[in-house]
Amino acid sequence: MTTNTTTTTTLDGGQSSTTHDAEGAAPVGALVGSQIGIDCPEALADWFERVYAQAQEHAGRAPWCHGGSNPSFIAWLNAEAPSIIRPGARVVVAACGLGHDVAELVRRGYDAVGFDLAPTCVELAKKEHPELAERFFQADLLDLPARLRGRYDLVVEIHTIQSAPPSMRPALVQGLCGMLHRHGVLIAIARGRDVSEPIESIVGPPHPLTAGELESLFAAEGLTPTRAIDDFFDDNDPPARRLRGVFTVDHNDA
Ligand SMILES: C[S@@+](CC[C@H](N)C(=O)[O-])C[C@H]1O[C@@H](n2cnc3c(N)ncnc32)[C@H](O)[C@@H]1O
């Protein structure tokens, strides 16, 4: 597939001096090259598929996969989800990667499925969780099948918005929100940045968001945060700034 990227290094060339880390970052070393310059959905799709294809050759490890569910998501599942989402609720993990968040949700009694754009990623998720294989499928947030629309009690988004160039954010968010049913809840977790840091000054991916940007993206789709967006540093070494927002459909003007 031809892309219009201006990628500075190749996936297999191993010449990258770019060492962005996980969650949508350009992964390091020979495994992956730089995503810099990708500015259209086709190029991004191609890039992710190539990352997973190479991950397949490296014991199934994609650079952003740490072998378990996202810690900031687990913290939310422990503290807040039980009062918002009933057991058995329908949950979709968009852009699910290797599927650990789906597995965590199922373990907790939710009726969870996950999809990803990259076919190889879906294969890897099925291999990683053979007992849940039927819960993983390929789909594109930018072109969702009708059967996913308006269906879910909870939509989970972790590190996908940040992995795309800012110009693609509104379309991704539109896809995410379209899967919620009228009284559904959406959780989004993303790299955070300060309002004083212009996005142009950051070489992504990831392309961190301000809390205001996250809120505005969802407001454009009629969603409001259930409370102030969490803005915190995680336990990574070095710590990374994270945003965690929980949103519901605003029925005030419906
Ligand atoms: C940085 S990874 C994060 C994966 C996973 N959520 C996690 O936290 O490990 C971003 C994921 O988004 C997926 N993705 C990117 N664009 C997508 C789209 N339009 N539709 C569905 N998945 C997409 C990629 O294939 C990749 O698996």
The ligand as an SDF file (V2000), in Angstrom:
LIG
                    3D

 27 29  0  0  0  0  0  0  0  0999 V2000
   -1.5030    3.1160   20.6300 C   0  0  0  0  0  0  0  0  0  0  0  0
   -2.4740    1.7680   20.1860 S   0  0  0  0  0  0  0  0  0  0  0  0
   -3.4150    1.5060   21.6740 C   0  0  0  0  0  0  0  0  0  0  0  0
   -4.0330    0.1390   21.7060 C   0  0  0  0  0  0  0  0  0  0  0  0
   -4.8100   -0.1720   22.9760 C   0  0  0  0  0  0  0  0  0  0  0  0
   -5.9720    0.6810   23.1240 N   0  0  0  0  0  0  0  0  0  0  0  0
   -3.9090   -0.0810   24.1720 C   0  0  0  0  0  0  0  0  0  0  0  0
   -4.1020    0.8000   25.0180 O   0  0  0  0  0  0  0  0  0  0  0  0
   -2.9930   -0.9190   24.2680 O   0  0  0  0  0  0  0  0  0  0  0  0
   -3.6920    2.5280   19.1260 C   0  0  0  0  0  0  0  0  0  0  0  0
   -4.5840    1.4980   18.4640 C   0  0  0  0  0  0  0  0  0  0  0  0
   -5.5490    2.1860   17.6760 O   0  0  0  0  0  0  0  0  0  0  0  0
   -5.8340    1.3780   16.5550 C   0  0  0  0  0  0  0  0  0  0  0  0
   -6.5180    2.2500   15.5840 N   0  0  0  0  0  0  0  0  0  0  0  0
   -5.9980    3.3350   14.9820 C   0  0  0  0  0  0  0  0  0  0  0  0
   -6.9160    3.8940   14.1740 N   0  0  0  0  0  0  0  0  0  0  0  0
   -8.0400    3.1430   14.2870 C   0  0  0  0  0  0  0  0  0  0  0  0
   -9.3320    3.2020   13.6760 C   0  0  0  0  0  0  0  0  0  0  0  0
   -9.6390    4.1350   12.7760 N   0  0  0  0  0  0  0  0  0  0  0  0
  -10.2480    2.2710   14.0060 N   0  0  0  0  0  0  0  0  0  0  0  0
   -9.9520    1.2970   14.8980 C   0  0  0  0  0  0  0  0  0  0  0  0
   -8.7420    1.1770   15.4970 N   0  0  0  0  0  0  0  0  0  0  0  0
   -7.7910    2.0950   15.1930 C   0  0  0  0  0  0  0  0  0  0  0  0
   -4.4700    0.8710   16.1510 C   0  0  0  0  0  0  0  0  0  0  0  0
   -4.5000   -0.2330   15.2860 O   0  0  0  0  0  0  0  0  0  0  0  0
   -3.8720    0.5460   17.5200 C   0  0  0  0  0  0  0  0  0  0  0  0
   -4.1540   -0.7670   17.9160 O   0  0  0  0  0  0  0  0  0  0  0  0
  1  2  1  0
  2  3  1  0
  2 10  1  0
  3  4  1  0
  4  5  1  0
  5  6  1  0
  5  7  1  0
  7  8  2  0
  7  9  1  0
 10 11  1  0
 11 12  1  0
 11 26  1  0
 12 13  1  0
 13 14  1  0
 13 24  1  0
 14 15  1  0
 14 23  1  0
 15 16  2  0
 16 17  1  0
 17 18  1  0
 17 23  2  0
 18 19  1  0
 18 20  2  0
 20 21  1  0
 21 22  2  0
 22 23  1  0
 24 25  1  0
 24 26  1  0
 26 27  1  0
M  CHG  2   2   1   9  -1
M  END
$$$$
